[in-house]
Amino acid sequence: MLEVIEKLISLCARALLFLGAVAIVLMMSHVMVEVALRTLFDKSIPGTEEIVSGYYMVAVVFLPLAYVQLERGHVIIELFTLKAGPRLKAWMDGFVYVVCSGALGIFTYATFDKAINMTTKNEMWIGMIEVTIWPARWILPFGLGIMMMIMILQAIREFQSAITGERYQSPMHAEDSEQV
């Protein structure tokens, strides 16, 4: 059952990564057209600044976070685990994942609450034009929530490794099978 959940969460993280990549391409294209129009024709696309900062940048930052955690790509400081044995390291990593999952749970709840609040108020930014911005508020709880789920699953697997002494080959993260 845990493997099915891991595969589903992994699929979600990969989908969010893809959407983040699409956001980068859209942002680049939008800004490139804006600069070309301004340079060549002294015209601009109304709302470019609001759309880039309110939608594209938020998507580029928060959508790929879950995939980065899936691949264990975040910065890890090994000051305390450098001399620790594999089982102790697994216990400490599991503990860190639990603490981080708790923090992400709080962030997810807060951003979800804010998204609901701004959706009901139909949040808009007023610049050159009015830009409806509330849909971008939903990017944060989705990105952070999937990352939290990945960390919970990684914590479970780390604790299993600490107890059994065997490194689990996760369908979420393809790493070499090794003894802990």
Rosetta blueprint (number, residue, H / E / L):
1 M L
2 L H
3 E H
4 V H
5 I H
6 E H
7 K H
8 L H
9 I H
10 S H
11 L H
12 C H
13 A H
14 R H
15 A H
16 L H
17 L H
18 F H
19 L H
20 G H
21 A H
22 V H
23 A H
24 I H
25 V H
26 L H
27 M H
28 M H
29 S H
30 H H
31 V H
32 M H
33 V H
34 E H
35 V H
36 A H
37 L H
38 R H
39 T H
40 L H
41 F H
42 D L
43 K L
44 S L
45 I L
46 P L
47 G L
48 T H
49 E H
50 E H
51 I H
52 V H
53 S H
54 G H
55 Y H
56 Y H
57 M H
58 V H
59 A H
60 V H
61 V H
62 F H
63 L L
64 P L
65 L H
66 A H
67 Y H
68 V H
69 Q H
70 L H
71 E L
72 R L
73 G L
74 H L
75 V L
76 I L
77 I L
78 E L
79 L L
80 F L
81 T L
82 L L
83 K L
84 A L
85 G L
86 P H
87 R H
88 L H
89 K H
90 A H
91 W H
92 M H
93 D H
94 G H
95 F H
96 V H
97 Y H
98 V H
99 V H
100 C H
101 S H
102 G H
103 A H
104 L H
105 G H
106 I H
107 F H
108 T H
109 Y H
110 A H
111 T H
112 F H
113 D H
114 K H
115 A H
116 I H
117 N H
118 M H
119 T H
120 T H
121 K L
122 N L
123 E L
124 M E
125 W E
126 I E
127 G L
128 M L
129 I L
130 E E
131 V E
132 T E
133 I L
134 W H
135 P H
136 A H
137 R H
138 W L
139 I H
140 L H
141 P H
142 F H
143 G H
144 L H
145 G H
146 I H
147 M H
148 M H
149 M H
150 I H
151 M H
152 I H
153 L H
154 Q H
155 A H
156 I H
157 R H
158 E H
159 F H
160 Q H
161 S H
162 A H
163 I H
164 T H
165 G L
166 E E
167 R L
168 Y L
169 Q L
170 S L
171 P L
172 M L
173 H L
174 A L
175 E L
176 D L
177 S L
178 E L
179 Q E
180 V L
